[in-house]
């Protein structure tokens, strides 16, 4: 392929040649709204990379809620975080290193142009005490690439910090490789990153949204640890999908009526009726785990609609670990159940490179699969996000084709 200023989607420039312009899905702050409205395919200049950054040619990307929130501009426009005039979403990618910043070096991965990589979405300063001996997710400059940074993966090229790179599992196609890292690493930290409440063989883990992105990875992590995942879903079809993935059992949340914020505890009638319903749900868990056996860990993310129930059903001394409030941020719970039964409520956010790498190794050695569902071509990227926003997406992780010309390819040499 000759050197040009702009390449079509699926056209690969000569290795290491950086064109001036690229195709990208751009969100302008004045167009926030549903993804079909907010994400527009445009031509933009390629970003400059800093000394510790890397330019990656994006082969495939993944769909996750960051793209939905960025489109909607909720809870805030991403342009308010990064101050760039526009936003390119996309917090998952598989691709090829196209240019290295002048200061990039690594003894573990001696990255070079042409290497095939995955990108994890955790950006940090790299210099503070948390980044050097502490937990980098506590770094004050911690950001999510593609949400709090301007150049995400829904473009032919993206710029990332060198520490965001992981080797692409050679056993995966490009589309499989690009679709899972964000949810997989997040689920890994939720289940392994908060000692002493770390996943152990034989534990019972209640997994909300078992067929969703996070849920599908959580089920596999739990199963790989020799523990029991109990998936909660909204249809029997989704429940059966979770069983095939390795869940011990599933509960259809449509069969229960204990959702939403906690009624006032002093309103004895409303509260009493509510607790009766929650006990029904807890009883259904006991039918799976055994009488009196509550979940050791509740893997939570729906938020407002489910949080009080999560706090009720977690075991004495157990943990409710949450990374989101998809249905609302105003979380409520009966405090007495939490303090008297000494439960832990733990917030969790993405993952460190260490955790992302451990999660990725489990994929490389085949213990965990990307749970890829549908693959969408470039033109359908907004549609895939619209489906996720409306909870009508297929079970698992949706993949997006960017520069990979067709499905089933595994390396750059197969693409060019
Ligand atoms: P997803 O693929 O859409 O899965 C979410 C699941 O939640 C759905 O499959 C749905 O399953 C379930 N759900 C929807 N409404 C529900 C309700 N009212 N009650 C109970 N369950 C409900 O999304 P995801 O990728 O797993 O992400 C979920 C959330 O986590 C998003 O808000 C995302 O932004 C956040 N997240 C945060 C981090 C972090 O690092 N902090 C990382 C990844 C994701 P059913 O309808 O079948 O129950």
Boltz pocket constraint, residues with backbone or C-beta under 6 A from the ligand:
constraints:
  - pocket:
      binder: B
      contacts: [[A, 63], [A, 64], [A, 65], [A, 66], [A, 182], [A, 183], [A, 186], [A, 208], [A, 209], [A, 210], [A, 211], [A, 212], [A, 213], [A, 214], [A, 215], [A, 232], [A, 233], [A, 234], [A, 235], [A, 238], [A, 253], [A, 301], [A, 302], [A, 305], [A, 306], [A, 323], [A, 324], [A, 325], [A, 326], [A, 327], [A, 348], [A, 349], [A, 350], [A, 351], [A, 388], [A, 391], [A, 396]]
      max_distance: 6.0
